[in-house]
Amino acid sequence: MAHRISENCVACGACAETCPINAITEGDGIFVVDEAECIDCGACEGACPVEAIREA
């Protein structure tokens, strides 16, 4: 199951830097996970300083 980034995202980019397959990109004010590419490794979830990432 892929991860999703909530509206609590502060657009710091820590998740995108941590993603091993580059499935996270900057969206409109927040970062976005490409659910088709996400391998559900959880690296982004641990990197988020505001806990805005959860399993979908």
DSSP file (Angstrom, degrees, kcal/mol; ACC not computed):
  #  RESIDUE AA STRUCTURE BP1 BP2  ACC     N-H-->O    O-->H-N    N-H-->O    O-->H-N    TCO  KAPPA ALPHA  PHI   PSI    X-CA   Y-CA   Z-CA
    1    1 A M              0   0    0      0, 0.0    38,-0.0     0, 0.0    34,-0.0   0.000 360.0 360.0 360.0 133.9    0.0    0.0    0.0
    2    2 A A        -     0   0    0     53,-0.1    54,-3.8    54,-0.1     2,-0.3  -0.206 360.0-115.2 -73.9 165.6    1.4    3.4   -1.0
    3    3 A H  E     -A   55   0A   0     52,-0.3     2,-0.3    53,-0.1    52,-0.3  -0.695  23.9-154.4 -98.6 155.9    2.0    6.3    1.4
    4    4 A R  E     -A   54   0A   0     50,-3.1    50,-2.1    -2,-0.3     2,-0.5  -0.958  10.4-135.3-130.0 150.1    0.1    9.7    1.2
    5    5 A I  E     -A   53   0A   0     -2,-0.3    48,-0.2    48,-0.2    28,-0.1  -0.917  24.2-143.8-107.1 127.0    1.1   13.1    2.3
    6    6 A S    >   -     0   0    0     46,-3.2     3,-1.7    -2,-0.5    25,-0.2  -0.203  32.1 -95.4 -83.8 175.6   -1.5   15.1    4.2
    7    7 A E  T 3  S+     0   0    0      1,-0.3    -1,-0.1    23,-0.1    45,-0.1   0.535 114.6  80.3 -68.3  -5.8   -2.2   18.8    4.1
    8    8 A N  T 3   +     0   0    0     44,-0.2    -1,-0.3    43,-0.1    44,-0.1   0.540  65.4 124.8 -76.0  -6.6    0.0   19.1    7.2
    9    9 A C    <   -     0   0    0     -3,-1.7    -4,-0.0    43,-0.2    39,-0.0  -0.269  48.5-162.7 -55.8 134.8    3.0   19.0    4.9
   10   10 A V        -     0   0    0     20,-0.0    -1,-0.1     0, 0.0    20,-0.1   0.224  38.2-119.6-104.6  11.6    5.3   22.0    5.4
   11   11 A A        +     0   0    0      1,-0.1    19,-0.1    20,-0.1    -2,-0.1   0.844  64.9 143.3  56.3  40.5    7.1   21.4    2.0
   12   12 A C        -     0   0    0      1,-0.0    -1,-0.1    19,-0.0    18,-0.0   0.759  55.8-133.7 -80.6 -24.7   10.5   20.9    3.6
   13   13 A G     >  +     0   0    0     12,-0.1     4,-2.0     3,-0.0     5,-0.2   0.459  67.1 126.2  87.9   1.2   11.5   18.2    1.1
   14   14 A A  H  > S+     0   0    0      1,-0.2     4,-1.3     2,-0.2     5,-0.1   0.881  74.1  51.7 -60.2 -37.9   12.9   15.8    3.6
   15   15 A C  H  > S+     0   0    0      1,-0.2     4,-1.7     2,-0.2     3,-0.3   0.921 108.8  49.1 -65.1 -44.6   10.6   13.0    2.3
   16   16 A A  H  4 S+     0   0    0      1,-0.2    -1,-0.2     2,-0.2     8,-0.2   0.874 110.1  51.6 -64.5 -37.5   11.7   13.5   -1.4
   17   17 A E  H  < S+     0   0    0     -4,-2.0    -1,-0.2     1,-0.2    -2,-0.2   0.797 113.4  45.9 -67.8 -28.3   15.3   13.4   -0.4
   18   18 A T  H  < S+     0   0    0     -4,-1.3    -2,-0.2    -3,-0.3    -1,-0.2   0.733  83.4 106.2 -88.0 -25.3   14.8   10.2    1.5
   19   19 A C    ><  -     0   0    0     -4,-1.7     3,-0.8     1,-0.2     5,-0.1  -0.393  58.7-154.0 -63.5 120.4   12.7    8.3   -1.1
   20   20 A P  T 3  S+     0   0    0      0, 0.0    -1,-0.2     0, 0.0    -4,-0.0   0.662  92.5  37.7 -72.3 -14.7   15.0    5.7   -2.7
   21   21 A I  T 3  S-     0   0    0      0, 0.0    -2,-0.1     0, 0.0    -3,-0.0   0.277 107.4-116.2-119.7  11.3   13.0    5.6   -6.0
   22   22 A N    <   +     0   0    0     -3,-0.8    -6,-0.1    -6,-0.2    16,-0.1   0.881  64.2 145.0  57.4  43.0   12.2    9.3   -6.4
   23   23 A A        +     0   0    0     14,-0.1    11,-3.3    -7,-0.1     2,-0.5   0.394  50.1  79.5 -89.0   2.3    8.4    8.7   -6.1
   24   24 A I  E     +B   33   0B   0      9,-0.2     2,-0.3    -8,-0.2     9,-0.2  -0.946  56.4 170.4-117.5 128.8    7.9   12.0   -4.3
   25   25 A T  E     -B   32   0B   0      7,-2.3     7,-3.2    -2,-0.5     2,-0.4  -0.889  40.7 -92.6-131.6 162.5    7.7   15.3   -6.0
   26   26 A E  E     +B   31   0B   0     -2,-0.3     5,-0.3     5,-0.2     2,-0.1  -0.626  47.5 179.3 -77.6 126.7    6.8   18.9   -5.1
   27   27 A G        -     0   0    0      3,-2.8     2,-1.5    -2,-0.4     4,-0.1   0.045  51.0 -42.0-102.5-146.9    3.1   19.6   -5.8
   28   28 A D  S    S-     0   0    0      1,-0.2     3,-0.1    -2,-0.1    -1,-0.0  -0.642 122.0 -33.4 -87.9  82.4    1.0   22.7   -5.3
   29   29 A G  S    S+     0   0    0     -2,-1.5     2,-0.3     1,-0.1    -1,-0.2   0.152 135.5  54.2  91.5 -18.8    2.3   23.8   -1.8
   30   30 A I  S    S-     0   0    0    -20,-0.1    -3,-2.8   -19,-0.1     2,-0.2  -0.913  88.6-100.2-137.2 166.0    2.9   20.3   -0.6
   31   31 A F  E     -B   26   0B   0     -2,-0.3     2,-0.4    -5,-0.3    -5,-0.2  -0.569  35.1-149.4 -86.5 156.0    4.8   17.3   -1.7
   32   32 A V  E     -B   25   0B   0     -7,-3.2    -7,-2.3    -2,-0.2     2,-0.5  -0.977   6.6-138.4-132.1 137.8    3.0   14.4   -3.4
   33   33 A V  E     -B   24   0B   0     -2,-0.4     2,-1.1    -9,-0.2    -9,-0.2  -0.828  17.9-134.1 -94.1 129.1    3.6   10.6   -3.5
   34   34 A D    >>  -     0   0    0    -11,-3.3     4,-2.1    -2,-0.5     3,-1.3  -0.734  19.7-162.0 -79.3 101.8    3.2    8.9   -6.9
   35   35 A E  T 34 S+     0   0    0     -2,-1.1    -1,-0.2     1,-0.3   -33,-0.1   0.761  85.3  58.3 -63.0 -26.4    1.2    6.0   -5.6
   36   36 A A  T 34 S+     0   0    0      1,-0.2    -1,-0.3    -3,-0.1    -2,-0.1   0.773 114.8  37.0 -72.6 -25.5    1.9    3.9   -8.8
   37   37 A E  T <4 S+     0   0    0     -3,-1.3    -2,-0.2   -14,-0.2    -1,-0.2   0.722  89.0 110.4 -96.4 -26.6    5.7    4.2   -8.1
   38   38 A C     <  -     0   0    0     -4,-2.1   -36,-0.0   -15,-0.2    -5,-0.0  -0.249  47.4-165.7 -57.2 131.1    5.7    4.0   -4.3
   39   39 A I        -     0   0    0    -37,-0.0    -1,-0.1   -38,-0.0   -37,-0.1   0.277  38.8-120.0-101.6   8.6    7.2    0.7   -3.0
   40   40 A D        +     0   0    0      1,-0.1    -2,-0.1   -37,-0.1   -38,-0.0   0.860  63.6 144.6  59.0  41.3    5.9    1.2    0.5
   41   41 A C        -     0   0    0      1,-0.0    -1,-0.1     4,-0.0   -39,-0.0   0.746  53.0-136.8 -81.2 -23.3    9.3    1.2    2.1
   42   42 A G     >  +     0   0    0     12,-0.0     4,-1.6     3,-0.0     5,-0.2   0.466  65.1 126.3  83.7   1.6    8.3    3.8    4.7
   43   43 A A  H  > S+     0   0    0      1,-0.2     4,-1.2     2,-0.2   -24,-0.1   0.888  73.6  51.4 -59.7 -39.2   11.5    5.8    4.5
   44   44 A C  H  > S+     0   0    0      1,-0.2     4,-1.3     2,-0.2     3,-0.2   0.885 104.1  57.1 -65.7 -39.4    9.5    9.0    3.8
   45   45 A E  H  4 S+     0   0    0      1,-0.2     3,-0.4     2,-0.2     8,-0.2   0.901 108.8  45.7 -60.1 -42.3    7.3    8.5    6.8
   46   46 A G  H  < S+     0   0    0     -4,-1.6    -1,-0.2     1,-0.2    -2,-0.2   0.746 111.5  53.5 -72.1 -23.8   10.3    8.4    9.2
   47   47 A A  H  < S+     0   0    0     -4,-1.2    -1,-0.2    -3,-0.2    -2,-0.2   0.672  81.5 103.5 -85.4 -17.8   11.9   11.4    7.5
   48   48 A C    ><  -     0   0    0     -4,-1.3     3,-0.9    -3,-0.4     5,-0.1  -0.523  55.9-159.9 -73.6 119.7    8.9   13.8    7.9
   49   49 A P  T 3  S+     0   0    0      0, 0.0    -1,-0.2     0, 0.0    -4,-0.0   0.666  91.7  41.7 -73.6 -15.3    9.4   16.2   10.7
   50   50 A V  T 3  S-     0   0    0      0, 0.0    -2,-0.1     0, 0.0   -42,-0.0   0.231 107.2-119.0-115.7  13.1    5.7   17.0   11.1
   51   51 A E    <   +     0   0    0     -3,-0.9   -42,-0.1    -6,-0.2   -43,-0.1   0.871  63.9 144.2  52.9  44.4    4.3   13.4   10.7
   52   52 A A        +     0   0    0    -44,-0.1   -46,-3.2   -46,-0.1     2,-0.5   0.378  45.6  84.1 -91.6   3.0    2.3   14.3    7.6
   53   53 A I  E     +A    5   0A   0    -48,-0.2     2,-0.3    -8,-0.2   -48,-0.2  -0.924  49.8 157.0-116.6 131.1    2.9   11.0    5.9
   54   54 A R  E     -A    4   0A   0    -50,-2.1   -50,-3.1    -2,-0.5     2,-0.2  -0.923  48.8 -83.8-140.3 163.0    0.8    7.9    6.5
   55   55 A E  E      A    3   0A   0     -2,-0.3   -52,-0.3   -52,-0.3   -53,-0.1  -0.480 360.0 360.0 -66.7 141.2    0.0    4.6    4.6
   56   56 A A              0   0    0    -54,-3.8    -1,-0.1    -2,-0.2   -53,-0.1   0.474 360.0 360.0 -73.8 360.0   -2.8    5.2    2.2
